[in-house]
Amino acid sequence: MNTEHTLSIAVVGATGAVGETMLEILAERLGTKIRVHALASARSLGTTVSFGHKELDVEVLEEFDFAGIDYALFSAGASVSAVHALRAARDGAIVIDNTSEFRYSDAYPLVVPEVNGHELDGLGPGALIANPNCSTIQMVVALAPIHARFGIA
């Protein structure tokens, strides 16, 4: 992980609704403390996306070099993640995949931080983290305390 300069984060699918929301939250919470790369397909070349009070040029995912990226947030569809999330992890980024591509694989932790955040302990550069779909996340957050107290079969 990059320790000599500002964190570098790549947002894959930056021109979609989820990517735009990721950029909005990153700008709101981390602002100038990070360097952000907005990535999308070649169709988006020449466009910009909002990041706080500035505009970011959209970079082409297929041509992007993930070396030096600390975190790569993926939300561009399972087929995109199947190719590029693994490439980003191989290049040393910690990948957080918001698609269905890795949800059913035992090779990657499936994490809802409020429920099983301990799964992140010890993960470092090159890790790939999956997450469940949005309705499942809400359900397990609600059920986790009940399960912890009484058990659920």
C-alpha positions, -999 to +999 in steps of 0.1 A: +000+000+000+011+035-008+025+052+024+046+080+009+018+101-006-019+107-006-041+076-010-048+069-046-083+055-053-097+043-086-134+043-091-144+018-119-178+025-134-174+062-125-200+074-151-228+051-138-252+060-109-233+039-083-199+053-095-212+088-093-224+082-057-190+066-048-173+098-061-197+120-042-191+102-009-153+101-014-153+138-020-175+145+010-156+123+034-120+125+022-119+154-003-083+166-010-068+138+012-070+114-018-061+113-054-090+098-075-090+082-109-125+080-126-125+050-148-150+039-174-152+023-209-137+039-240-172+053-248-168+078-219-134+091-231-136+129-233-162+132-206-159+144-170-175+135-137-179+155-105-157+151-076-166+176-049-161+211-064-140+199-093-144+178-125-123+147-132-115+136-166-127+100-172-099+076-180-103+045-200-103+013-178-089-010-205-058+012-208-054+020-171-024+009-151-034+000-115+002+001-102+004+026-074-034+025-067-042+018-031-079+010-035-100+002-065-137+004-061-156-016-088-192-011-098-193-015-135-209-050-139-197-085-133-182-090-167-160-060-162-149-071-127-141-106-140-113-091-161-102-059-145-107-065-107-083-093-108-059-072-129-061-044-103-055-069-075-025-084-093-011-048-096-014-044-058-046-025-053-070-035-026-101-042-046-136-038-033-160-053-058-196-042-057-208-066-085-220-102-083-188-116-099-170-128-067-200-132-043-201-170-045-164-177-044-148-190-013-115-175-025-126-139-016-141-126+016-178-116+014-180-086+037-206-065+054-184-044+077-211-040+104-215-078+105-182-095+097-157-066+094-132-089+111-128-106+077-108-076+067-082-081+094-048-088+078-058-081+042-033-060+024-023-050-011-037-074-038-067-084-017-101-086-034-132-081-012-167-089-024-200-077-010-235-091-012-263-073-031-279-043-015-311-061-002-290-088+014-268-063+031-298-046+048-312-079+059-280-093+074-273-060+093-308-064+109-305-101+115-269-102+129-277-090+164-307-114+166-284-142+155-257-132+180-282-131+209-306-160+201-292-179+170-310-183+137-313-217+121 
